[in-house]
Amino acid sequence: MERIVRDLEDEAARAERSAALEEDFLAKLVEAMERRDHARRAAARARADAARLQAQQLAEERQLHRNALQRERYRQRRLREGPQGDRRLGTHALRIEVDPEAWRALKVEAVRRRTSISRLLGEILTPELPRLDGRTVPAPTPRWRRTGGGRRARQFARVEIDEAAWTELRADAVLRSMTVARRIGFALEAWTKHSRPGSPSDGSARRDGSKR
């Protein structure tokens, strides 16, 4: 009987050791599987990061290529246009003090030329400005003041004019004791009287008058 009991105890001990070994094996197996899953997730993140970086690099290369094409087109355009110095156009927005008839004539002429008012204003102002080289520029008319003839309208407009001409315009307005808004209006009124097609000083108008 005692031998049977010892055999049973030995068998139980062996079963316990076997179970302990199996649990240890299973624990190591679970740990290995977790490491494998972690490695797979890390690899997936690495691939996604690599794909994102590659896409960013490709986008940057394409942008650099577009910039190079734009610079080359700009260079070719400048070569075709020839050297013009520093003639970069800028757009300046302000309210212009001008006679309503002159403003109306400007709009009609812009429609006739199929151009914008801002560009036509720049074309009128640029050749009209004096070259400021230290000489005194005579003021043709004192700064406008309210008279019985009514108040000039303040028309909001944009002026397309290169920076050098804009600087000359501002300096000339100071020399003439005018605001820039009134200086532009003064030039527009002078253009209406002397340079606009159909004005009294225009050659065609004189010829028509001579025929009559």
C-alpha positions, 0 to 999 in steps of 0.5 A: 500500500505504501508503495502504491501511495509513493508511486501516486505521489511521484506521478503527481509530482511529475505531472506538476513539473510537466504542467509547470514546464508547459505553462512556462513554454506557453508564457514564452510563446505568448511573449514571442507572439507579442514581440512579433506583433509589435515588430509587425506594427513597427514595420508598418509604421516605418513603411508608412513614414517612408512612404510619406517622406518619399511623397514629400520629397517627390512633391518638393522636387516637383515644386522645384521643377515648377519654380525652375520653369517659371524662372526660365519663362520669366528670363525668356520674357525679359530677354524678349522684352529687352533691358528695361531697368527697374520698371516693376509695376506696382498697384497703388489704391487711393481716392483721386480728387478729379473733375467728374468730366475728366473721370468720365473721359478716362472711363470712356477712353479705357473702354475704347482702348479695351484696357483697365482704368488703373493701367490707363492711369499709369500710362497717362501719369508716367510720361507726364511726370518730370524727371526730378534731378534737383531742379525746381519744378514750377507749380502750374496751379495752387492746391485745389480749394473749395470754390464756387465751381463746386467740389471735385469728386473723390474717385476710388481707383488703382494706379498701375505704375512702376515704383520709380515713377510712383516715387517721382509722382509723390515727390512732384506732388510735394514740390507742387504743394499738392496731395498725391490724390490731387496731383493725379487728378491734376494730371488727368484733367490736363490729359483730358484737355490736351491729349485725349482724342477729340480734345480741343488741342487734338489735331483731329478736332482742329481739322474738323473745326477747320472744315467747318 
